[in-house]
Amino acid sequence: MRVAVVGAGASGLAALKCCLDEGLAATCFERSQDIGGLWRYTESIEEGRPSLYASVVSNTSKEMSAFSDFPYPEDFPVFLPHARLLEYLRRYAERFALRQHIQLGTTVVSVRKRPDFATSGQWDVVTEAGGTRTSHVFDAVMVCNGNFWDPSLPLHAFPGIEKFQGQYFHSRQYKHPDVFRGKRVLVVGMGNSGVDIAVEASRVATKVTLSTSRGAWVISRVFDHGYPWDMVFNTRFMSLLRNSLPGPLARGLISHRVNRWFKHENYGLVRVNVTARKPVLNDDLPSYIITGRITIKPGVKEFKKNSVVFYNYPEEEPVDIVVFCTGYNATFPFLEEADVKVENKHASLYKYVFPTHLQRPTLAVLGLIKTLGAIMPVAEMQARWVTRVFKGLCQLPPRSAMEAEVMKRSKILKIDWIVYLDEIASFIGAKPSVLALLFSDPKLAFTIFFGPCTSYQFRLQGPGRWDGARQAIRTQWDRMLKPTRTRATSVSSSPWPSLLTVFGFLLLMAAVVFAFQ
């Protein structure tokens, strides 16, 4: 079976590797000259400087973002600069001999159903390299081109922008903070990119204003006791707790937890709906606000020649440069619009992967999901499922059931990272059984339930089982702590760890019983 993989970023590499694991003849097409996708940054021709993302550090820790059978080296930082993450992807490609299946500098121009698609499920794929177009026939296609390349810039939503005499651009065009030197800067939008740009700009600009209509929860990469936020937040125990409590109580606990770092109300960051958006991860914003380097303002009401007017704010704000951090569109220019339907920036896909209306399930979209957790384990799990569907080893439900599921999910504001991973893993028999492990390996069961839900858990059983999974789980904290313990310190012994272990074991048993009632 021949499979085309579009894109050689993190999702594309995982898709390619999973195809090879299943014995599929896969070819990956990458339009740039190297692998890495979002994590590979090229020099700006105009300025000769790297883009913003060249200085970005990952928002998820290395243990939580690792592929399930390829842990990060222990000497890698806990949160990785782009160069180290790119190095990891290159090591992954080398370890599993992926490069020989990747065609670099090759753009996918079109993907179209063949005339006999209803029976064959095949696709005509046209690629272009060096000005020459080539036609291929593939039995299936995995779309892994990402969703951070088509910027959404709704200028119609900002009255008066046509009169504005300053400079404005989308965050995707931002290259280096030098453009802000000595300027009055307005950043519109409070996602991760908006906050990162505001922080960088405040180091050289005269004034930086961050405009947000909804606010956001802001959390630090460094969480309780200095551990990575996601290794504390994304545990099975915490997930069970969040999803078992009544909505108001769960939201209240989250509000209490995020306000322990700083009270958001005092910083103008109160959220209207706590479940509406993902939190922003930034370690600097609160200190930059409290020291006056960044000012938080409401949403933009109107632009004037050299200033901006905010809602419910009496004074105009003089502005020289505006950066619109207004997100991206989910677009697939090489596909027919009817193959993947996109509305309001969201694609209608079963489990965020499969179009529901195709006669044969031979087209899949990977990584097009937003959840509070690393995307790499999610894309890899999707790929493991997709390849099994392509081979006929897993079956999709009827179209009506898939469409009903898509409609139901469109109303869900927040996707739980662990719940989603478990759901996809259950389709291929790779979801770990905490109950079974409780009797066969209680120490591992305790670690899996109360510890971070690292992707290695999904290699303990089922297709693709990895013999090193148990050891990877047992040593995950060692790999996390290794790069931080560069100076030896004395640690006093205490009876508390053993007591906590006993208490935790009893709590684990109670939680498992509760979960299976």
Secondary structure, 3 states (H helix, E strand, C coil): CEEEEECCCHHHHHHHHHHHHCCCEEEEEECCCCCCHHHCCCCCCCCCCCCHHHHCECCCCHHHHCECCECCCCCCCCCCEHHHHHHHHHHHHHHCCCHHHEEECCEEEEEEECCCHHHHCCEEEEEEECCEEEEEEECEEEECCCCCCCECCCHHHCCCHHHCCCEEEEHHHCCCHHHHCCCEEEEECCCHHHHHHHHHHCCCCCEEEEECCCCCCEECCECHHHCEHHHHHCEHHHHHHHHHCCHHHHHHHHHHHHCCCCCHHHHCCCCCCCCCCCCEECCCHHHHHHCCCCEEECCEEEECCCEEEECCCCCCEECCEEEECCCECCCCCCECCCCCCEECCEECCECCCECCCCCCCCEEECCCCCCCCCHHHHHHHHHHHHHHHHCCCCCCCCHHHHHHHHHHHCCCCCCCHHHHHHHHHHHCCCCCCHHHHHHHCHHHHHHHHHCECCHHHHHCCCCCCCCCHHHHHHCHHHHHHCCCCCCCCCCCCCCHHHHHHHHHHHHHHHHHHHHCC
